[in-house]
Amino acid sequence: MKLKIKAINIAMLSLPLIAASCQSDPEVGSPLYPINNTVVVKGFIDNRCYFPKNEATSEVIQAGEGGKLTTSGDTISLFAEITNPTDKDLTFTLKAVPTTSEGLTALKGDAVSLKTAIVTIKQGEKISAKPFTFSINKESASLKALKNKEKAELVLSLESKDGLDIVQSASTFKWIISKKISNINSIGTLEGKQQIEFEKYDYLDPVYNWKSDKLSDGDMSDSNCERFEIDNPNSYAQFKFHEPTEVSGLTLIVPEFSRMGYPEGTMPRVVQIKALVDDKWTDIGEAICPEIKKSPKGWDIVFFNKIKTTQINLTFTDNFSNGKYPYTVLSEVKFYK
């Protein structure tokens, strides 16, 4: 007797999972089906219709050394299943286990916040009425202990409260988490912040290093904007403050593109930010724009912690043209206290 098993229902929000064609159903004789007609009941979790199998990947950003953790808000909902229905209710839990893959750091259970840690499969059913739900714990000590660019994993194992066997090949969920220490929030807002007057600093053009008002003259047309070469170390924006100034962020504003001028895809997508702090150059980090921001609102880049600086340099490493245009253009740049 071959009983077809419904693949697990798994909902992942804001996770980079790529839908793929479902794998074929397990064959008779596999852990999910007995060789004879004996009814075997085992528990499992298995998202066979998704790739990668029972695995997710996320990134956490820490606001400088010892600062707060931010995530994209990833939440996972995962249902427990059994191979055949039974005549009683069955209860399952998820538990963090100290298993790691080569090259990855093991995370403790505090790395995850289990919002729903216990689920029940009702009598006569094969899937839990409610899913396990869990997310990254922003207060996790083990996540805060990770170094910059370090990768770690959290493994959650399905366990039965009723002594039911669990299919080992479909018993765990692996969450791979990479960490970045940065002072940049690329998706924040500077609304309510006070703009630093243009008279408080000088902008130097990327060719002759002369003072220029091109990025502060209020002209939003693409006939009066500044052009920077992508990935050219000699083509960058320099802003020199007249005295040490606390900066909480900046806004990059692209021109109001015309049909005959620069194309919209030349808006900057990735920018490297460096600042002169106490006469030493400091790598503030990399800002990545999630989508094209049209003029005049622009793209807000927020610093988690204010920086006190006398100069800020911006180097542009990518735009929205997918490699078609080797440059980016800006109409205005504004700094905020």
C-alpha positions as CSV (number, residue, x, y, z in Angstrom):
1,M,0.0,0.0,0.0
2,K,1.5,3.3,-1.1
3,L,0.1,6.3,0.7
4,K,0.9,9.6,-1.0
5,I,2.1,12.2,1.6
6,K,1.4,15.9,1.2
7,A,4.6,18.0,1.2
8,I,5.0,20.3,4.2
9,N,3.5,23.7,4.1
10,I,6.2,26.2,4.8
11,A,5.9,29.9,4.7
12,M,9.0,32.0,4.7
13,L,8.7,35.8,4.7
14,S,11.6,37.9,3.3
15,L,13.8,34.9,2.9
16,P,15.8,34.3,-0.4
17,L,14.2,30.9,-1.1
18,I,14.0,30.0,-4.8
19,A,10.9,27.9,-5.8
20,A,12.0,24.8,-7.7
21,S,10.1,21.8,-9.1
22,C,9.0,19.3,-6.5
23,Q,11.2,16.3,-5.9
24,S,9.5,13.0,-6.6
25,D,7.6,11.3,-3.8
26,P,9.6,8.8,-1.6
27,E,9.7,5.3,-2.9
28,V,8.4,2.2,-1.1
29,G,11.0,1.1,1.3
30,S,12.2,4.6,2.2
31,P,11.9,5.8,5.8
32,L,8.4,7.2,5.0
33,Y,6.9,4.0,3.6
34,P,7.2,0.5,4.9
35,I,8.1,-2.4,2.7
36,N,5.0,-4.4,3.7
37,N,1.5,-3.2,4.5
38,T,2.3,-2.5,8.1
39,V,1.1,1.0,9.0
40,V,4.1,3.0,10.3
41,V,3.7,6.4,11.9
42,K,6.7,8.7,12.0
43,G,7.1,12.4,12.4
44,F,8.9,14.7,9.9
45,I,9.4,18.2,8.6
46,D,10.2,18.5,4.9
47,N,9.7,21.3,2.4
48,R,10.3,19.1,-0.7
49,C,8.8,21.7,-3.0
50,Y,11.4,24.3,-2.1
51,F,15.2,24.8,-2.5
52,P,17.3,24.6,-0.5
53,K,15.8,21.7,1.5
54,N,14.8,22.6,5.1
55,E,17.3,25.5,5.1
56,A,17.2,29.3,5.2
57,T,19.8,32.0,5.0
58,S,19.6,35.4,6.6
59,E,21.9,38.3,7.6
60,V,22.1,40.3,10.8
61,I,23.7,43.7,11.0
62,Q,25.3,45.0,14.2
63,A,25.5,48.8,14.7
64,G,29.2,48.9,15.4
65,E,31.1,46.9,18.0
66,G,28.7,45.9,20.8
67,G,25.8,47.8,19.2
68,K,22.2,46.7,18.5
69,L,21.3,43.9,16.1
70,T,19.0,44.5,13.2
71,T,17.5,42.0,10.8
72,S,15.1,42.1,7.8
73,G,12.4,40.7,10.1
74,D,12.6,37.1,8.8
75,T,9.9,34.9,10.3
76,I,9.5,31.2,9.6
77,S,6.3,29.2,9.8
78,L,6.9,25.4,9.7
79,F,4.3,22.6,10.1
80,A,5.0,19.2,11.6
81,E,3.6,16.2,9.8
82,I,3.3,12.4,10.3
83,T,3.3,9.7,7.7
84,N,-0.1,8.3,8.7
85,P,-3.0,9.6,10.9
86,T,-3.4,8.1,14.3
87,D,-6.3,7.7,16.8
88,K,-4.9,10.2,19.3
89,D,-3.5,13.7,19.4
90,L,0.3,14.0,19.0
91,T,2.4,16.9,20.3
92,F,5.7,18.1,18.8
93,T,8.4,20.6,19.8
94,L,11.4,22.2,18.2
95,K,14.7,22.2,20.0
96,A,18.0,23.8,19.2
97,V,20.8,21.2,18.9
98,P,24.6,21.9,18.9
99,T,25.3,20.5,15.4
100,T,27.4,22.5,13.0
101,S,28.7,22.2,9.5
102,E,32.3,22.7,8.5
103,G,33.3,26.3,8.4
104,L,30.3,27.5,10.4
105,T,30.0,28.6,14.0
106,A,27.4,26.9,16.2
107,L,24.8,29.2,17.6
108,K,23.1,28.6,20.9
109,G,19.3,28.4,21.3
110,D,19.2,32.1,22.3
111,A,19.8,33.0,18.6
112,V,16.1,32.2,17.8
113,S,12.9,33.5,19.3
114,L,10.4,30.6,19.3
115,K,7.0,32.3,19.2
116,T,5.2,29.0,18.8
117,A,7.4,26.2,20.2
118,I,4.7,23.4,20.6
119,V,2.3,22.2,18.0
120,T,-0.3,19.4,17.9
121,I,-1.5,17.1,15.2
122,K,-5.0,16.2,16.0
123,Q,-6.5,12.7,15.9
124,G,-7.1,11.6,12.4
125,E,-5.0,14.4,10.8
126,K,-1.5,14.3,9.3
127,I,-0.4,17.9,9.7
128,S,-0.3,20.2,12.7
129,A,-3.2,22.5,13.1
130,K,-0.8,25.4,13.7
131,P,2.8,25.9,12.6
132,F,5.9,26.4,14.6
133,T,6.8,30.1,14.2
134,F,10.2,31.5,15.0
135,S,12.5,34.4,14.2
136,I,16.0,35.7,14.9
137,N,16.4,37.0,18.4
138,K,17.8,40.6,18.2
139,E,19.0,40.4,21.8
140,S,20.9,37.1,21.3
141,A,24.3,37.1,23.1
142,S,25.6,34.4,20.8
143,L,24.8,36.5,17.7
144,K,26.4,39.6,19.3
145,A,29.5,37.5,20.0
146,L,30.1,36.7,16.3
147,K,32.8,38.6,14.5
148,N,32.3,40.8,11.4
149,K,31.6,38.6,8.3
150,E,31.4,35.5,10.4
151,K,28.9,32.8,9.4
152,A,27.1,30.6,11.8
153,E,24.2,28.1,11.9
154,L,21.3,27.3,14.1
155,V,19.9,23.8,13.9
156,L,16.4,23.1,15.1
157,S,15.3,19.5,15.6
158,L,11.8,18.1,15.6
159,E,11.0,16.1,18.8
160,S,7.9,14.1,19.7
161,K,6.4,14.5,23.2
162,D,4.7,11.1,22.8
163,G,7.8,9.0,22.0
164,L,7.1,8.9,18.3
165,D,10.0,8.1,16.0
166,I,11.2,11.0,13.8
167,V,12.5,10.4,10.2
168,Q,16.1,11.4,10.6
169,S,16.5,12.7,7.0
170,A,13.7,15.2,7.6
171,S,14.1,15.9,11.3
172,T,15.9,19.2,11.3
173,F,15.8,22.8,10.0
174,K,19.0,24.6,9.5
175,W,19.2,28.4,9.6
176,I,22.5,29.9,8.3
177,I,23.1,33.4,9.6
178,S,25.9,35.7,8.5
179,K,26.8,38.8,10.5
180,K,28.0,42.2,9.4
181,I,29.2,44.9,11.7
182,S,28.3,48.2,10.1
183,N,27.3,51.7,11.1
184,I,25.0,52.0,8.1
185,N,21.3,51.5,7.8
186,S,20.5,51.5,4.1
187,I,16.7,51.4,4.5
188,G,16.3,53.9,7.3
189,T,14.8,57.4,7.3
190,L,16.1,60.8,8.1
191,E,12.7,62.3,8.5
192,G,12.7,64.8,11.3
193,K,16.4,65.3,11.3
194,Q,17.9,68.8,10.8
195,Q,19.8,69.3,7.6
196,I,23.4,70.6,7.9
197,E,23.6,73.9,6.0
198,F,25.5,73.8,2.7
199,E,27.7,76.6,3.9
200,K,29.2,74.4,6.6
201,Y,31.1,72.2,4.2
202,D,32.7,72.2,0.7
203,Y,32.1,69.7,-2.1
204,L,35.1,69.1,-4.4
205,D,34.4,67.9,-7.9
206,P,35.9,64.5,-8.8
207,V,38.1,65.7,-11.7
208,Y,39.9,68.9,-10.6
209,N,39.2,68.8,-6.8
210,W,37.8,72.3,-7.1
211,K,35.0,73.6,-4.9
212,S,31.7,73.2,-6.6
213,D,28.0,73.8,-5.8
214,K,26.7,71.3,-8.4
215,L,25.4,69.0,-5.6
216,S,23.8,71.8,-3.6
217,D,22.4,74.3,-6.2
218,G,18.9,73.0,-6.2
219,D,19.0,72.2,-9.9
220,M,17.5,68.7,-10.3
221,S,17.9,68.5,-14.1
222,D,20.2,65.8,-15.6
223,S,22.0,68.5,-17.5
224,N,23.4,69.9,-14.3
225,C,24.4,66.8,-12.3
226,E,27.7,65.2,-11.2
227,R,29.0,62.0,-12.9
228,F,31.1,59.4,-11.1
229,E,32.8,56.4,-12.7
230,I,31.8,53.0,-11.2
231,D,34.7,51.3,-9.3
232,N,37.2,54.0,-10.2
233,P,39.2,54.8,-7.1
234,N,40.0,58.2,-8.5
235,S,36.4,59.1,-9.1
236,Y,34.7,59.8,-5.8
237,A,32.7,62.5,-4.0
238,Q,34.6,64.5,-1.4
239,F,32.9,66.6,1.3
240,K,35.1,68.7,3.6
241,F,33.5,70.2,6.7
242,H,34.8,73.5,8.0
243,E,35.0,72.1,11.5
244,P,34.4,68.7,13.2
245,T,30.7,68.0,12.7
246,E,28.4,65.4,14.0
247,V,26.6,63.6,11.1
248,S,23.6,61.3,11.5
249,G,23.2,60.5,7.8
250,L,22.9,61.7,4.3
251,T,20.5,61.8,1.4
252,L,21.6,61.0,-2.2
253,I,19.2,62.6,-4.8
254,V,19.3,61.7,-8.5
255,P,18.4,64.0,-11.3
256,E,14.9,64.3,-12.8
257,F,15.9,62.2,-15.8
258,S,15.0,63.4,-19.3
259,R,14.7,61.3,-22.4
260,M,17.8,63.0,-23.9
261,G,19.9,62.9,-20.7
262,Y,21.2,60.2,-18.4
263,P,19.1,57.0,-18.1
264,E,17.4,56.1,-14.8
265,G,19.5,53.0,-14.3
266,T,22.5,55.2,-13.6
267,M,21.3,55.9,-10.1
268,P,23.8,54.7,-7.5
269,R,22.9,51.3,-6.0
270,V,26.0,50.6,-3.8
271,V,28.2,53.2,-2.2
272,Q,31.3,52.9,0.1
273,I,31.5,55.5,2.8
274,K,34.7,56.7,4.5
275,A,35.1,59.5,7.1
276,L,38.0,61.3,8.6
277,V,37.6,60.9,12.3
278,D,40.2,62.3,14.7
279,D,42.6,62.7,11.7
280,K,42.2,59.0,10.9
281,W,40.3,57.5,7.9
282,T,37.6,55.2,9.1
283,D,35.6,52.8,7.0
284,I,32.0,53.6,7.9
285,G,30.7,50.8,5.7
286,E,28.8,49.9,2.5
287,A,25.3,51.2,1.8
288,I,23.1,49.2,-0.6
289,C,19.9,50.8,-2.0
290,P,17.0,48.3,-2.3
291,E,15.2,50.1,-5.1
292,I,15.4,53.1,-7.4
293,K,14.6,56.3,-5.5
294,K,13.2,59.0,-7.7
295,S,13.9,62.7,-7.4
296,P,13.3,64.8,-5.4
297,K,12.9,62.5,-2.3
298,G,16.2,60.6,-2.7
299,W,17.8,57.8,-0.8
300,D,18.3,58.2,2.9
301,I,21.5,56.6,4.3
302,V,21.3,56.5,8.1
303,F,24.2,56.1,10.6
304,F,23.2,53.9,13.6
305,N,25.7,56.0,15.6
306,K,26.5,59.6,14.8
307,I,30.0,60.2,13.5
308,K,32.0,63.3,14.2
309,T,34.1,64.1,11.2
310,T,35.9,66.7,9.1
311,Q,35.5,64.9,5.8
312,I,33.3,62.3,4.1
313,N,34.2,60.5,0.9
314,L,31.7,58.5,-1.2
315,T,32.9,55.9,-3.7
316,F,30.3,54.3,-6.0
317,T,30.6,50.6,-6.9
318,D,27.4,49.8,-8.6
319,N,24.2,51.3,-10.2
320,F,20.8,49.9,-11.3
321,S,21.8,49.3,-15.0
322,N,23.0,45.7,-14.5
323,G,26.4,46.6,-15.9
324,K,25.1,48.5,-19.0
325,Y,26.4,51.9,-17.9
326,P,29.8,52.2,-16.1
327,Y,28.9,55.4,-14.3
328,T,26.5,56.9,-11.8
329,V,25.0,60.4,-11.5
330,L,23.8,62.6,-8.7
331,S,22.0,65.9,-8.6
332,E,22.1,66.7,-4.8
333,V,23.7,65.4,-1.6
334,K,22.4,66.5,1.8
335,F,23.9,65.8,5.2
336,Y,22.0,65.8,8.5
337,K,22.8,66.5,12.2
